[in-house]
Each structure stands twice: as structure tokens, then as C-alpha cells.
């Protein structure tokens, strides 16, 4: 059974870069047909899809965040990483990593709270 775990700082200052890592166990991030995704939920709002890195290494980001977002991976550590630049308080949210297959999210991390504040 695959497990995902987010890690990273809980507090980021405005204009800085948010960096979160998702460590995957029980399955390889290079396994065919899986998409390794970042999703967030701002306080009082619904889930917002950020982007993914596919099993082959290609990435796709939400158009609304694309200019500030990158997703990369370290296959030797079975990890993938989100970087969000120039953060503002509107980027405050619980950030989740998840595995997608066939438009279904079948495994999720527990989520990590990130607050953007000076």
C-alpha cells in the first residue's frame, strides 16, 4: 500500500519561496500511469489543484499558478517537490500530495499547514 508524507516549513514569509517535499513509500514514483499531484485547501475554501509530475517526469501546472510554480522529483529518494515562488498570504493553505490514476486520487498524504506571514 502506497503512503505519502508531506514535509516542509509551516511558516513562510511573503515574497519568499515555499518548498514542500512529498516522500512516497510502498510504490515507485516512476511506475507507469501514475501522476504525483499537489493540491491545496485555503482556509474556508475548497480544494485547489496545483499540478503534477507524471511517472515519466513531465509536469503540468494549473494555469493560475503556472508562472510561480515548479514541480520536480528525486527518483533516488522516491520524492517529489513543490516550489511556489513569491508567496503571499493568499497562499496560506493546507497542502496535500496525492497519487492520481485515471482521474482518481487513490492515495493522499495527511496534509501540511503552510502559513504565509511576516
Secondary structure, DSSP 8 states (H G I E B T S, - for coil): --EEEEEE-SEE-TTS-EEEEEEEESS-TTSTT-EEEEEEE-TTS-EEEEEEEETTS-EEE-TTTGGGEEEEEETTTTEEEEEE-S--GGG-EEEEEEEEETTEEEEE---EEEEE--
